Amino acid sequence: MKEVIGEICRKEGVSIQELESGSRRIRVSGARSQIVCRLIETYGIPLAEVARQTGVSTSAVCKILTRKGNKST
């Protein structure tokens, strides 16, 4: 999980500390969205654990997934 987070943060130019702090900066939000989708859809990690690792609530993780689902249809 930490490897995926580190990889996406590096690619997007976001620090892990900024991600974990719950920052709402557009770059951080985009990286968080990618992380959430990959960890849940690819690895099946529980929403609550992904939320803890990305600095947001479980509800926020659920909203990210819902919004991603609407964009792909």
ChimeraX commands (.cxc) that place a marker at each C-alpha (Angstrom):
marker #1 position 0.00,0.00,0.00 radius 0.5
marker #1 position 2.78,2.44,0.90 radius 0.5
marker #1 position 4.52,1.67,-2.42 radius 0.5
marker #1 position 1.42,2.60,-4.42 radius 0.5
marker #1 position 0.96,5.79,-2.40 radius 0.5
marker #1 position 4.61,6.75,-2.84 radius 0.5
marker #1 position 4.58,6.00,-6.57 radius 0.5
marker #1 position 1.49,8.12,-7.28 radius 0.5
marker #1 position 2.67,10.97,-5.03 radius 0.5
marker #1 position 6.01,11.12,-6.85 radius 0.5
marker #1 position 4.31,11.03,-10.25 radius 0.5
marker #1 position 1.91,13.84,-9.29 radius 0.5
marker #1 position 4.49,15.96,-7.44 radius 0.5
marker #1 position 2.72,15.72,-4.08 radius 0.5
marker #1 position 4.35,15.01,-0.72 radius 0.5
marker #1 position 3.05,12.10,1.33 radius 0.5
marker #1 position 2.76,14.40,4.35 radius 0.5
marker #1 position 0.51,16.73,2.38 radius 0.5
marker #1 position -1.66,13.80,1.31 radius 0.5
marker #1 position -1.96,12.44,4.85 radius 0.5
marker #1 position -2.81,15.88,6.24 radius 0.5
marker #1 position -6.07,15.89,4.28 radius 0.5
marker #1 position -5.07,18.78,2.03 radius 0.5
marker #1 position -7.71,19.78,-0.52 radius 0.5
marker #1 position -5.28,21.32,-3.02 radius 0.5
marker #1 position -6.22,20.22,-6.55 radius 0.5
marker #1 position -3.02,18.24,-7.14 radius 0.5
marker #1 position -3.39,16.45,-3.82 radius 0.5
marker #1 position -7.05,15.66,-4.48 radius 0.5
marker #1 position -6.17,14.22,-7.88 radius 0.5
marker #1 position -3.43,12.05,-6.43 radius 0.5
marker #1 position -5.72,10.93,-3.61 radius 0.5
marker #1 position -8.38,9.96,-6.13 radius 0.5
marker #1 position -5.90,7.83,-8.10 radius 0.5
marker #1 position -4.65,6.19,-4.92 radius 0.5
marker #1 position -8.16,5.40,-3.67 radius 0.5
marker #1 position -9.22,3.86,-6.96 radius 0.5
marker #1 position -6.11,1.75,-7.37 radius 0.5
marker #1 position -6.00,0.46,-3.79 radius 0.5
marker #1 position -9.67,-0.47,-3.67 radius 0.5
marker #1 position -10.29,-1.68,-7.22 radius 0.5
marker #1 position -6.96,-3.44,-7.79 radius 0.5
marker #1 position -6.01,-4.66,-4.33 radius 0.5
marker #1 position -9.38,-4.81,-2.55 radius 0.5
marker #1 position -8.19,-2.89,0.50 radius 0.5
marker #1 position -11.07,-1.86,2.82 radius 0.5
marker #1 position -12.43,1.68,2.53 radius 0.5
marker #1 position -11.60,2.51,6.15 radius 0.5
marker #1 position -7.94,1.55,5.75 radius 0.5
marker #1 position -7.61,3.54,2.52 radius 0.5
marker #1 position -9.20,6.50,4.30 radius 0.5
marker #1 position -6.67,6.31,7.15 radius 0.5
marker #1 position -3.75,6.13,4.74 radius 0.5
marker #1 position -4.93,9.05,2.60 radius 0.5
marker #1 position -5.96,11.45,5.37 radius 0.5
marker #1 position -9.70,11.60,4.69 radius 0.5
marker #1 position -12.85,10.03,6.10 radius 0.5
marker #1 position -14.38,6.77,4.94 radius 0.5
marker #1 position -17.28,8.83,3.59 radius 0.5
marker #1 position -14.86,10.88,1.47 radius 0.5
marker #1 position -13.36,7.69,0.02 radius 0.5
marker #1 position -16.86,6.48,-0.85 radius 0.5
marker #1 position -17.61,9.79,-2.58 radius 0.5
marker #1 position -14.38,9.54,-4.60 radius 0.5
marker #1 position -15.41,6.10,-5.83 radius 0.5
marker #1 position -18.93,7.27,-6.65 radius 0.5
marker #1 position -17.66,10.25,-8.64 radius 0.5
marker #1 position -15.14,8.11,-10.53 radius 0.5
marker #1 position -17.93,5.67,-11.40 radius 0.5
marker #1 position -20.12,8.46,-12.79 radius 0.5
marker #1 position -17.32,9.84,-14.99 radius 0.5
marker #1 position -16.64,6.48,-16.65 radius 0.5
marker #1 position -20.23,5.95,-17.81 radius 0.5
marker link #1:1,2 radius 0.2
marker link #1:2,3 radius 0.2
marker link #1:3,4 radius 0.2
marker link #1:4,5 radius 0.2
marker link #1:5,6 radius 0.2
marker link #1:6,7 radius 0.2
marker link #1:7,8 radius 0.2
marker link #1:8,9 radius 0.2
marker link #1:9,10 radius 0.2
marker link #1:10,11 radius 0.2
marker link #1:11,12 radius 0.2
marker link #1:12,13 radius 0.2
marker link #1:13,14 radius 0.2
marker link #1:14,15 radius 0.2
marker link #1:15,16 radius 0.2
marker link #1:16,17 radius 0.2
marker link #1:17,18 radius 0.2
marker link #1:18,19 radius 0.2
marker link #1:19,20 radius 0.2
marker link #1:20,21 radius 0.2
marker link #1:21,22 radius 0.2
marker link #1:22,23 radius 0.2
marker link #1:23,24 radius 0.2
marker link #1:24,25 radius 0.2
marker link #1:25,26 radius 0.2
marker link #1:26,27 radius 0.2
marker link #1:27,28 radius 0.2
marker link #1:28,29 radius 0.2
marker link #1:29,30 radius 0.2
marker link #1:30,31 radius 0.2
marker link #1:31,32 radius 0.2
marker link #1:32,33 radius 0.2
marker link #1:33,34 radius 0.2
marker link #1:34,35 radius 0.2
marker link #1:35,36 radius 0.2
marker link #1:36,37 radius 0.2
marker link #1:37,38 radius 0.2
marker link #1:38,39 radius 0.2
marker link #1:39,40 radius 0.2
marker link #1:40,41 radius 0.2
marker link #1:41,42 radius 0.2
marker link #1:42,43 radius 0.2
marker link #1:43,44 radius 0.2
marker link #1:44,45 radius 0.2
marker link #1:45,46 radius 0.2
marker link #1:46,47 radius 0.2
marker link #1:47,48 radius 0.2
marker link #1:48,49 radius 0.2
marker link #1:49,50 radius 0.2
marker link #1:50,51 radius 0.2
marker link #1:51,52 radius 0.2
marker link #1:52,53 radius 0.2
marker link #1:53,54 radius 0.2
marker link #1:54,55 radius 0.2
marker link #1:55,56 radius 0.2
marker link #1:56,57 radius 0.2
marker link #1:57,58 radius 0.2
marker link #1:58,59 radius 0.2
marker link #1:59,60 radius 0.2
marker link #1:60,61 radius 0.2
marker link #1:61,62 radius 0.2
marker link #1:62,63 radius 0.2
marker link #1:63,64 radius 0.2
marker link #1:64,65 radius 0.2
marker link #1:65,66 radius 0.2
marker link #1:66,67 radius 0.2
marker link #1:67,68 radius 0.2
marker link #1:68,69 radius 0.2
marker link #1:69,70 radius 0.2
marker link #1:70,71 radius 0.2
marker link #1:71,72 radius 0.2
marker link #1:72,73 radius 0.2
view
